[in-house]
Amino acid sequence: MFTEKLVFAQLMQWVPHYHFHRVVKRYKGNYKVSSFTCWDQFLCMAFAQLTYRESLRDIEACLNSRPNLLYHLGIRGNVARSTLADANEQRDWRIYAELGNWLITRARKLYALEELGVELGETLYALDSTTIDLCLTLFPWASFRRHKAAVKMHTLLDLRGAIPTFIRITTGKTHDVHFLDELLLEAGAFYVMDRGYLDYARLYRFVLENAFFVTRAKSNIDCRWDTSRPVDRATGLRADQTVYLQGAKAALDYPGPLRRISYYDVETSKHLVFLTNNFSLPALIIAQLYKRRWQIELFFKWIKQNLRIKAFFGNSDNAVKTQLWIAVCMYVLVAIVKKELKLKPSLSIILQVLSVNAFQQELLPQLFTQSAGVFLNIDSPKQLTLCGL
């Protein structure tokens, strides 16, 4: 008799079943489906993300090795790689995108009061994209270069808790700057981005919608100096100026003033020049805001190291987007569980522990509190191996 649910089943309890089935109905995900439903597909793909499965055959073999536990995992349909492959090819990826957006909304509420590491009361976002290389022969629809295919994962990251708030998956040829056209800007919020998003016409929309941007200036910027403010050179600041763009097209695209901040980073020995439309925050805070942009690089590194988004279980556009969105769902789900259960280990360690205990019958909080001292002393992947995790 099962007196306690399996660890994997407990984790899936945080997924909103009612909302999921409502979205499935909207996109007719279970139309003419007799046994292997969208929920079964999601559970199998989520299990693959959680336990680091490498292929459809791997998923099938692993789950069918414990047939007596499939029902307790929540899987009602027969797990076969051909059935799962068909589901990934045919079931609309937007089902899992909407589930991911629901989980994101919940996670943002939980992390709304997280510390930013910089004095800022407003919301701080980071924009960037990561390129995922593919084989051109297997993914011809995602052609990127002459002998290469790729998809891009454009992401807007809320830096309070490192929660992705808006994601768009495109082919590798899509330029980053087009992502700005799809953003619904939040008045009063700050958006930090690198030079790949430097388009003056698009940046002027931030001014019109009362939002703020912080980005790097290009070395060939053509601008006219207007006024300067004093700076403390001991902090690394070199200049804090108000400038106007001079190029004919640039001045037309961005007719208002820009704030130009010159900063020397002692840690990297780099001279950085920032552009922003915010004139009220201290110049040093603006530099610190841009430095927080590094969190989105860490987010991309984390999901590539801890989730399955570099080897795909299907070759179609739909299959790739389905797998990427379910990976995002698992990242956000682990973040929600960490906050709700007040778990102290990092997301990486939580995922590692869950991956080797998916079939265990143990309450989630106990799984971490029994060895909390060990988890808190783990600082690197090498230590994870030494600790048997």
C-alpha positions as CSV (number, residue, x, y, z in Angstrom):
1,M,0.0,0.0,0.0
2,F,1.2,3.5,-0.9
3,T,0.8,5.7,2.2
4,E,2.8,8.5,0.8
5,K,3.0,9.8,-2.7
6,L,6.2,9.4,-4.8
7,V,8.5,12.4,-4.8
8,F,7.8,13.0,-8.5
9,A,4.0,12.9,-7.9
10,Q,4.4,15.4,-5.0
11,L,6.3,17.8,-7.2
12,M,3.6,17.6,-9.9
13,Q,1.0,18.6,-7.3
14,W,2.3,22.2,-7.7
15,V,1.1,22.2,-11.3
16,P,-2.4,23.6,-11.7
17,H,-4.4,20.6,-13.1
18,Y,-7.6,22.6,-13.6
19,H,-5.8,25.3,-15.6
20,F,-3.8,22.8,-17.6
21,H,-6.9,20.8,-18.7
22,R,-8.7,24.0,-19.6
23,V,-5.8,25.0,-21.9
24,V,-5.7,21.5,-23.4
25,K,-9.4,21.8,-24.2
26,R,-8.8,25.3,-25.8
27,Y,-6.2,23.9,-28.1
28,K,-7.9,20.5,-28.6
29,G,-4.9,18.7,-27.4
30,N,-6.7,15.5,-26.5
31,Y,-8.8,15.5,-29.7
32,K,-9.2,11.9,-30.9
33,V,-6.8,10.7,-28.2
34,S,-7.8,7.5,-26.5
35,S,-5.1,6.7,-24.0
36,F,-1.9,8.9,-24.0
37,T,-3.2,12.3,-23.0
38,C,-1.5,15.7,-23.0
39,W,-1.1,15.3,-19.2
40,D,0.7,11.9,-19.8
41,Q,2.9,13.6,-22.3
42,F,3.7,16.5,-19.9
43,L,4.6,14.0,-17.1
44,C,6.9,12.0,-19.3
45,M,8.7,15.0,-20.6
46,A,8.9,16.6,-17.1
47,F,10.3,13.3,-15.8
48,A,12.9,13.4,-18.6
49,Q,13.9,16.9,-17.6
50,L,14.0,16.0,-13.9
51,T,16.0,12.8,-14.3
52,Y,18.3,13.8,-17.2
53,R,17.0,11.4,-19.8
54,E,18.9,11.6,-23.1
55,S,16.4,10.2,-25.7
56,L,12.9,8.9,-26.2
57,R,14.3,5.3,-25.9
58,D,15.8,6.3,-22.6
59,I,12.5,7.7,-21.3
60,E,10.6,4.6,-22.4
61,A,13.1,2.2,-20.8
62,C,13.4,4.1,-17.5
63,L,9.6,4.5,-17.0
64,N,8.7,1.0,-18.1
65,S,11.4,-0.5,-15.8
66,R,9.0,0.4,-12.9
67,P,5.5,-0.4,-14.4
68,N,3.9,-0.9,-11.0
69,L,4.8,2.8,-10.2
70,L,3.6,4.5,-13.3
71,Y,0.0,4.9,-11.9
72,H,1.5,6.5,-8.8
73,L,3.5,8.9,-10.9
74,G,0.3,10.0,-12.4
75,I,0.8,8.4,-15.8
76,R,-2.2,6.6,-17.1
77,G,-1.3,5.9,-20.7
78,N,1.1,3.3,-22.1
79,V,4.6,4.8,-22.4
80,A,6.1,4.1,-25.8
81,R,8.7,6.1,-27.6
82,S,6.6,6.2,-30.8
83,T,3.6,7.5,-29.0
84,L,5.6,10.1,-27.2
85,A,7.3,11.2,-30.4
86,D,3.9,11.6,-32.1
87,A,2.6,13.6,-29.2
88,N,5.6,16.0,-29.4
89,E,5.2,16.4,-33.1
90,Q,1.4,16.9,-33.1
91,R,0.2,18.4,-29.8
92,D,0.3,22.2,-29.8
93,W,3.3,23.6,-28.1
94,R,1.2,26.6,-26.9
95,I,-0.4,24.3,-24.3
96,Y,2.9,24.1,-22.4
97,A,3.7,27.8,-23.1
98,E,0.5,28.8,-21.4
99,L,1.3,26.4,-18.5
100,G,4.7,28.0,-18.2
101,N,3.3,31.5,-18.2
102,W,0.9,30.5,-15.4
103,L,3.7,29.1,-13.3
104,I,5.8,32.2,-14.0
105,T,3.0,34.5,-12.7
106,R,2.9,32.5,-9.5
107,A,6.6,32.4,-9.0
108,R,6.9,36.2,-9.5
109,K,4.4,36.8,-6.7
110,L,6.5,34.5,-4.4
111,Y,9.8,36.3,-5.3
112,A,8.4,39.8,-5.4
113,L,10.2,40.9,-2.2
114,E,13.6,39.3,-3.1
115,E,16.7,41.5,-2.6
116,L,18.2,42.9,-5.8
117,G,21.6,43.6,-4.4
118,V,21.2,47.3,-5.4
119,E,19.1,50.1,-4.0
120,L,16.0,50.1,-6.3
121,G,12.4,49.9,-5.5
122,E,11.2,49.4,-9.0
123,T,11.1,46.2,-11.0
124,L,14.4,45.4,-12.8
125,Y,14.4,43.3,-15.9
126,A,17.3,41.9,-18.0
127,L,16.9,41.2,-21.8
128,D,19.0,38.7,-23.7
129,S,18.9,35.6,-25.9
130,T,20.8,32.3,-26.0
131,T,21.5,30.4,-29.2
132,I,21.0,26.6,-29.2
133,D,22.9,24.9,-32.0
134,L,21.1,22.2,-34.1
135,C,22.0,19.9,-36.9
136,L,21.0,21.5,-40.2
137,T,20.2,18.0,-41.7
138,L,17.7,17.2,-39.0
139,F,16.3,20.7,-38.4
140,P,16.2,22.3,-41.9
141,W,13.4,24.7,-40.8
142,A,15.9,26.3,-38.4
143,S,18.6,27.2,-40.9
144,F,21.1,29.7,-39.3
145,R,24.3,29.7,-41.3
146,R,25.4,27.8,-44.4
147,H,26.1,24.5,-42.7
148,K,24.4,25.1,-39.3
149,A,20.9,25.3,-37.8
150,A,19.9,27.0,-34.5
151,V,17.1,28.3,-32.5
152,K,17.2,31.4,-30.2
153,M,15.5,31.6,-26.9
154,H,14.8,35.4,-26.3
155,T,14.1,36.0,-22.6
156,L,13.0,38.8,-20.4
157,L,14.2,38.0,-16.9
158,D,12.9,39.5,-13.6
159,L,16.0,39.9,-11.6
160,R,14.1,39.5,-8.3
161,G,14.4,35.7,-8.1
162,A,15.8,35.3,-11.6
163,I,12.3,34.3,-13.0
164,P,11.8,34.5,-16.8
165,T,8.7,36.6,-17.4
166,F,8.5,36.6,-21.2
167,I,10.1,34.1,-23.6
168,R,10.0,33.9,-27.4
169,I,11.6,31.0,-29.4
170,T,12.7,31.8,-32.9
171,T,15.1,30.6,-35.5
172,G,18.7,31.6,-35.1
173,K,18.5,34.2,-37.9
174,T,16.1,36.4,-36.0
175,H,18.0,39.5,-34.7
176,D,17.8,40.2,-31.0
177,V,16.5,43.7,-31.5
178,H,13.2,42.5,-32.9
179,F,12.4,41.1,-29.4
180,L,11.8,44.7,-28.3
181,D,8.8,45.0,-30.6
182,E,7.0,42.2,-28.7
183,L,7.5,43.6,-25.2
184,L,4.7,45.1,-23.2
185,L,6.6,47.7,-21.3
186,E,5.9,48.3,-17.6
187,A,5.8,51.9,-16.6
188,G,8.5,52.8,-14.1
189,A,10.4,49.5,-14.6
190,F,14.1,49.3,-15.6
191,Y,15.3,47.2,-18.5
192,V,19.0,46.4,-18.8
193,M,20.3,45.0,-22.1
194,D,23.5,44.7,-24.1
195,R,24.4,46.5,-27.3
196,G,22.6,44.0,-29.4
197,Y,19.4,45.8,-28.6
198,L,20.7,49.3,-29.4
199,D,18.1,50.6,-31.8
200,Y,17.2,54.3,-31.1
201,A,13.7,54.2,-32.6
202,R,12.8,51.2,-30.5
203,L,14.5,52.7,-27.4
204,Y,12.5,55.9,-27.7
205,R,9.3,53.8,-27.1
206,F,10.6,53.4,-23.5
207,V,10.4,57.2,-23.2
208,L,6.9,57.3,-24.6
209,E,5.7,54.6,-22.3
210,N,7.4,55.9,-19.1
211,A,9.8,53.0,-18.8
212,F,13.6,53.1,-18.3
213,F,16.4,51.4,-20.2
214,V,20.1,50.9,-19.4
215,T,22.3,49.7,-22.3
216,R,25.9,50.0,-23.5
217,A,26.8,52.7,-26.0
218,K,28.6,51.8,-29.2
219,S,32.1,53.2,-29.8
220,N,31.0,55.1,-32.9
221,I,28.1,57.0,-31.2
222,D,27.7,60.4,-32.7
223,C,26.3,62.7,-30.0
224,R,26.4,66.3,-28.9
225,W,27.4,67.2,-25.3
226,D,24.8,69.3,-23.4
227,T,25.5,69.3,-19.7
228,S,27.7,67.4,-17.1
229,R,27.2,66.4,-13.5
230,P,30.1,65.9,-11.0
231,V,31.2,62.4,-10.3
232,D,33.3,60.6,-7.6
233,R,36.2,59.1,-9.6
234,A,37.1,56.9,-6.6
235,T,33.9,54.9,-7.3
236,G,35.0,54.1,-10.9
237,L,32.8,56.8,-12.5
238,R,34.5,59.0,-15.1
239,A,31.7,61.1,-16.5
240,D,27.9,61.7,-16.2
241,Q,26.6,63.7,-19.1
242,T,23.4,64.7,-20.9
243,V,23.8,64.3,-24.7
244,Y,21.8,64.5,-27.8
245,L,22.2,62.3,-30.9
246,Q,23.6,64.1,-33.9
247,G,23.3,61.7,-36.8
248,A,20.4,62.6,-39.1
249,K,18.6,59.2,-38.7
250,A,19.5,58.7,-35.1
251,A,18.3,62.2,-34.1
252,L,15.0,61.6,-35.9
253,D,14.6,58.2,-34.2
254,Y,15.5,59.5,-30.8
255,P,14.8,63.2,-30.5
256,G,15.1,63.5,-26.8
257,P,18.1,63.8,-24.4
258,L,20.1,60.8,-23.3
259,R,22.2,60.3,-20.2
260,R,25.7,59.1,-21.0
261,I,27.7,57.5,-18.1
262,S,31.3,56.6,-18.4
263,Y,32.6,54.0,-15.9
264,Y,35.8,52.1,-15.3
265,D,35.4,48.6,-13.9
266,V,38.4,47.8,-11.7
267,E,37.5,44.1,-11.5
268,T,37.6,43.6,-15.3
269,S,39.9,46.5,-16.2
270,K,37.3,47.6,-18.7
271,H,36.0,51.1,-19.6
272,L,32.3,51.0,-20.1
273,V,29.9,53.7,-21.4
274,F,26.2,53.4,-20.6
275,L,23.2,55.1,-22.1
276,T,19.9,55.5,-20.2
277,N,16.8,57.7,-20.3
278,N,16.8,57.9,-16.5
279,F,18.1,61.2,-15.1
280,S,17.1,60.8,-11.4
281,L,19.1,57.8,-10.1
282,P,22.8,58.3,-9.1
283,A,25.2,57.4,-11.8
284,L,26.8,54.7,-9.7
285,I,23.4,53.0,-9.3
286,I,23.0,53.0,-13.1
287,A,26.3,51.2,-13.4
288,Q,25.3,48.7,-10.8
289,L,22.0,48.0,-12.5
290,Y,23.9,47.1,-15.7
291,K,26.2,44.8,-13.7
292,R,23.1,42.9,-12.5
293,R,22.5,42.0,-16.2
294,W,25.0,39.2,-15.7
295,Q,22.2,37.2,-13.9
296,I,20.5,36.4,-17.2
297,E,23.8,34.9,-18.4
298,L,23.8,32.7,-15.3
299,F,20.2,31.8,-16.0
300,F,21.0,30.6,-19.5
301,K,24.1,28.7,-18.2
302,W,22.0,27.1,-15.5
303,I,19.2,25.7,-17.8
304,K,21.8,24.5,-20.3
305,Q,23.7,22.6,-17.6
306,N,20.7,21.3,-15.6
307,L,17.9,20.8,-18.1
308,R,17.6,19.0,-21.4
309,I,17.6,21.8,-24.0
310,K,20.6,20.9,-26.2
311,A,19.6,17.4,-27.3
312,F,16.0,17.2,-28.6
313,F,13.5,14.4,-28.6
314,G,11.9,15.5,-31.9
315,N,13.0,17.4,-35.1
316,S,9.9,19.5,-35.9
317,D,9.4,23.1,-34.8
318,N,6.6,22.0,-32.6
319,A,8.6,19.3,-30.8
320,V,11.5,21.7,-30.1
321,K,9.2,24.4,-28.7
322,T,7.4,21.8,-26.6
323,Q,10.6,20.6,-25.1
324,L,11.9,24.1,-24.4
325,W,8.7,25.2,-22.7
326,I,8.5,22.1,-20.6
327,A,12.1,22.8,-19.5
328,V,11.1,26.3,-18.5
329,C,8.1,24.9,-16.6
330,M,10.4,22.6,-14.6
331,Y,12.8,25.5,-13.8
332,V,10.0,27.7,-12.5
333,L,8.3,24.7,-10.8
334,V,11.5,24.0,-8.8
335,A,11.8,27.7,-8.0
336,I,8.2,27.7,-6.7
337,V,8.8,24.6,-4.5
338,K,12.0,26.1,-3.1
339,K,10.1,29.2,-2.0
340,E,6.9,27.5,-0.8
341,L,8.7,24.9,1.3
342,K,11.4,27.4,2.4
343,L,14.2,25.1,1.2
344,K,17.7,26.4,1.8
345,P,19.7,24.6,-0.9
346,S,20.2,26.2,-4.3
347,L,18.0,25.3,-7.3
348,S,20.8,23.2,-8.8
349,I,21.1,21.1,-5.6
350,I,17.3,20.7,-5.3
351,L,17.2,19.5,-8.9
352,Q,20.0,17.0,-8.3
353,V,18.3,15.6,-5.2
354,L,14.9,15.3,-6.9
355,S,16.5,13.6,-9.9
356,V,17.8,10.6,-7.8
357,N,14.7,10.4,-5.6
358,A,11.9,10.6,-8.2
359,F,10.6,7.1,-7.3
360,Q,11.1,7.4,-3.6
361,Q,8.2,7.6,-1.0
362,E,9.3,10.5,1.1
363,L,7.8,13.9,1.9
364,L,9.5,16.6,0.0
365,P,10.4,18.8,3.0
366,Q,12.0,15.8,4.8
367,L,14.0,14.9,1.7
368,F,16.0,18.2,2.3
369,T,15.8,18.8,6.0
370,Q,17.3,15.4,7.0
371,S,20.6,16.3,5.3
372,A,20.4,20.1,5.4
373,G,23.9,20.4,6.8
374,V,25.4,18.5,3.9
375,F,23.5,20.4,1.3
376,L,24.5,23.8,2.7
377,N,28.2,22.9,2.5
378,I,28.0,22.0,-1.2
379,D,29.6,24.7,-3.3
380,S,30.6,23.0,-6.6
381,P,29.7,20.2,-9.0
382,K,32.8,18.3,-7.8
383,Q,31.5,18.4,-4.3
384,L,28.1,17.1,-5.5
385,T,29.9,14.1,-6.9
386,L,31.8,13.5,-3.7
387,C,28.6,13.7,-1.7
388,G,27.0,11.0,-3.8
389,L,24.4,13.4,-5.4
